[in-house]
């Protein structure tokens, strides 16, 4: 397989974008990405587009046709990819494998979601849970992650204050991100005193409903060199699934699919978590970031909460997590989230992250998860020194 590099990124503003249709969100991100890469539309051979549930949100399917048409890419091979909130990560993996195989030289990986056009967002998102055994009995994702939080608290002593520290840190980072939905700092008291959504999770423990689009362009490393691009290689790609229903798992305090996908990515890369400098992880709820940092091996099991409270995941901490602001502050347009994570990793590795820039990172990780842990992708990127 060929070595593959990311050579360009494009990202819309995230938020409640009432005046911007789904097709335009993708077209804008694609245009910015190709301009950033310095590659013409006529050179793009293929596209994979992550989108969770546009049919429910905006009654639009057949995205491969409509989105490439409006992005000026009509005629290329294109595929819509769905894996719930991991749709973007799965699209990125598909694009990576196509370039690595030698089938194509320029492949666009995109993600998009329009969630604020009037559909019942709770019902749309709940389509990613087990309908017969979870949703039809009244359990949606805030309830499922509340169960994970309760189990983690009971098993390890994790506290609401530790979960609140995740929200505060991610809002601090998001305040430095001009593309974030919520560019504002918050306090721990704000999180702890917010209206309850599903105990112990309050409003500020939950990621928002978001519109947005993101794209990255992939090419063989040798092509990237000819273009004079920074060489940001994909050195590890892991993908895994688990039971869709939470009740079918042995331990509610863990999300095993994350560790499994990470194991596969690290095996391919030939490195371990200690060789990675920072990560974007799937913080759809504050407890998710805590559990995912443990599953990835950043912290021991039960230590993710204390680490967050101690500032170890802050920009100046021992292992920065969600420098972009994460899903919590940057926003969570579910199909676009996995691609937006790659955009942040690329920006950090190439020194383009502005006020949230880390000091000379060499390797970054992006972990994108579907549902309550039914699917997950993990990608590791490395910049050539």
N, C-alpha and C positions, 0 to 999 in steps of 0.2 A: 504493500500500500504506500501511496505517496504521502509525504509530509504536507500538511494543509495549514494555511494561515488565514487569519481574519485581516482584510485589507481596507475595510471601510465600515462606518457605522452611521445610522440615522435614527433619530428618536424625536417623536413629537412631544409637545408639552402634554403632561398627564393631568387629568382632572375631569370636571363636568363640562364637556365640550359640546354644548347643545347645538351649536351652529355648524358642526363639522361632521359630515356623514362618515359611515364606516369606510367606504371606498376612498374617501379623501384622506383619512388618517393613514391608511396604508400607502397611498400614492405619495403623500408628503414624506413619510419616513423613507420610502424607497428612493425618492429623488435626492434627499439629503445624503443617503448612504452612497449612492453612485457618484455623486459629486465629491464626497469625501474620499472615495476610492480612486477617483480619476478614471473611471471606466464608463464607456458609453452604453446606452441601453441595448444597442445592437450586439454587444459582446456578451450579454448575459444569456446563458443557455438554459437555465433551469431555475425554478423557485419552489421552496417549501414554505407554506404559510400556516402558522399556528393560530387556531381560533377555536375556542371551546364551544360556544353555542349561539352563533349568530342567527340561526333559524328561530330561536326562542326570543333573543333580545331584539332583533330588528327584522325578523321574518325574511332573512336573506341567506340562501344557500348558494351552491355553485360558485364558491369564492375563488377557486383557481382561475375561472374565466373573468369574472367581473373585476377582481382586484388587479390582475395583470393587465387587463384592458385599460383601466383608468390610470395605471402607473406607466403607460406607454410601453408595455412589455408584451403586447399581443403577439401570440404565435409561439411563445416559448413553452417548453414542458413545465407544467406547474401542478402542484398537489397541495390540497388543504390537509393539515395534520391536526388530529384531535386526541388529546390525552388529558382532558379536564384542565386544571390550572398548570399542568406540565406540558401543554400543547406547544409552547414556544421552545422549550428545551428539546422536545421530541423533533420539532421541525429543524432545529439547529443540528441535531445528530444526523438526521436524514441527509441534510445538505453536506455535512462533513463527510459522510460515507460516500456520497456520489463523487465528490472531488477526490477523495483518497483512492477510490477505485480506479480512477483514470477515465471515467465516463464523460466528465465535463471539467472545464477549467474555471468557469465563473458561475457560481451558484449563489443565489440570493436566499437567505433564511430570514423570514419575517414573522411577525406576530401582530395581531390586532384584535381589539374588542371594543364594542360600543355598548355600554351597559346602562346609560342614563336616558334612554329614549322612551321610557314609560312602562317597560315590562316589569314584572314582579321579579326583582333581582334575586330575592331569597329562593323563589321557586326555580329560577333558571340555574342558579348555582347548585341547588340541591339535586339537580339532574346528575351530578357527578358522584352522588352517594348511592347507596343501595335503596332503591325505591321501595321494594316490597318489605324489607326488614328494618329500614331506618326511617325513610321519609314519610311513608304512609302512616307511621306511628307517631309522627310529629317531631322527629329529630332532624335538625338541619345542622350545618357546619358549626355555628357557634356552640350548639349543644354538644356536638362530637368533640370539639377541641376543649370544651369545658370539662368533659369526662377525662380527657388526656391530662388536663391541668390538675384535676382533683386526684387522679391516680399518682401523678408525679409528686404532688404535695404530700400525699400520704406515704409514699415510698421513700422519698428523699428529703422531705422537710422544706421543699421549695415554697417560697412565700409570695404573697401578692406584691410586696415591695420589690422583690427580685424581678418579677414580670414587669412591673412598672418601670424599672431601670432600663429594660429593653426599649420600651416605648419612648422614654425620655432621650435615650441615646440616638435612636433612629430619627426622631424629630430634630435633634441637634444637627445630624448629618443632612437631613432633608432641607433644613433651612439654608444650607450652602449649595443646594442643587437647583438651578434655575428651571429645570424640567419637572420638578416634583409637584405633586398635587397640593401638599401642605408644606409650605415653606415657612414654618413657624416652630419656635421652640416651645416646649411645654414643661411643667413641673411634675414631680412625683405625686404631689397632692392632687393635681388635676386628674391624673390617671386613677388614683385610688378613690377619689370622690365622685367619679363619673357615674352616670346612670348604668345600672347593671344590665347586661345583655343576656348572659348565661353564667351564673355564678361558678367560678370566681372571676369571670371575664367581664370587664366593663367596656364602655364605648371606646376608650382609648387603648384597649388591648386588641382591638380588631382592625384589620385593614379596611380601607374604604371601597366604595363602588366607583369605578374609574373608567374613563374613556382614554384610549391611546393606541399608538402604533409604534413599532420598532422594527428595524431591519439591519442586518449585517451582510457583507459580501465576503464569500470565501473563495480562495484560489490556491493552487499549488504554491509551495514556498518558492520554487524557482521562478515562477511568474511574479510573485511579490517582489523578489529581488530585482527583476528586470524593470519593474515599475518604480523602484526606489522607495518602496514602502517600509515602515518599521516592520520587523519580522516578529509577529505575534503568532506563535504556533499553537495548535491544539495538540497537546501531548497526551491527553487522556480523555476518553469518552465512556461513561458508564450509564446503563439504562436497566431498570428493573421494575417489576410489578409485585404487588402483594394482594391479599384479600381486599376487596372494596369495602367490606363491612368491618367496622371497628370491633364488633363483638366476636368476630372469628379469630382474633389474635390473642396470643397467650398473655401479653403484657401491655396494658393500656398506657403504661408510662414510657413506652418506647415507640419508635416509628421505624421498624426494621428495614423497610425498602430503601431508606436513605443510606444506611450502612452498606447494603448490598450493592447499590449503584456506585457508591464511593469506592468500594473494594475493587470493582471492575475497572473504574477509571484509574485508580492508583496502580493497579497491576499493569495496565497498558503503559502508563507513564514511567513506571519503574522507580517511583518515589513514594514517600509517605507524607502524611499531613504536616509533619515538622518541616518539610521542604517547601511548604506553601506559605505565602506571606499574608494573605487576606482572603476573605470569602464573601460572596453574596449568597445568602441563604433565604429559604422560603419562609418568611415571617408573616404568614397570613394572619396569625394570632401571636401574641407575645410568647406564649408557651411553646409555639412551634419553633421559634428561633432557639430557645433554650434546649429543647430536645434535639433539634437538628445539629447544633454544635456538639452535642454529646455523641450522636450517631456518627458524625464525621470524624470523631476522634480528637477534635480540638480540645475538648475537656473530658475528664472522666465522667462516667454516669453519675448523676446527682450533683455535679459540680458546675453545671452550666448556669444555674441561677446565681450562686455566689460569685461566679466569674463576671457575670453581667453587672451585678451590683457593685463589684470592686473596680469596674471600669476597664477590665481586661479586653473588652470587645470594642472600646472606643477608638477613635482615630489615632490616639496616642497610646493605645493599649498594647498588650503583648501580641494580640491577634485581632486586628480590626475586622469587624463583621458588619456588612450592610453599609458601606461607606456612602452609597447612593441615597440613603434614607430608608432603603428596604421597601417592602410592600406597604408597611405601616405608614410611611410618610411620603415616599415617592408616588405611591399608588399601586393599584393592582388590577389593571385591565387584563383579565386572566389569560387570554391567548397571547398577549404581548409580553407578559412578565418575564418569561425565560429568555427572550431575546434582549430585553432591557437589561437583564443581569449581565449578559455577555457584553453589551455596550459599556457598562460600568467597568467591568474587568479590563476591557481593551483601553478605555480612557485612562484608568489608573496605570496600566503597564506602559502607556505611551506618554505619560506626564501631562494628560489633558483634563484632569479632574478638577481644576480650579481650586477653590478654597478648601476643598476636602481632599486634596492630593496627598497621598502617602509619600514617604521618602524612599525613592528608588526601589519600588517593589519589582521582583523578578517573576514571581508566579502567583496567579490568582485562580480561585475556584468559584464556580457557579453551580448552585444546587437548586433545582426547580422541581416542585412536587405537585401531584394531582390529588385532589380530594383530601381525605384524612390520612393519606399515605398509601393509596392504591397504586400509584405509579410515581416514578422519580427519574430524573436525569442528573448526572454530575459531570461537569466538564472542567478540565484543568488547562489553563493557557499559560504560556511562557514566552517572555520577550527575550530575544537574542541580545546579549550584552556586547 
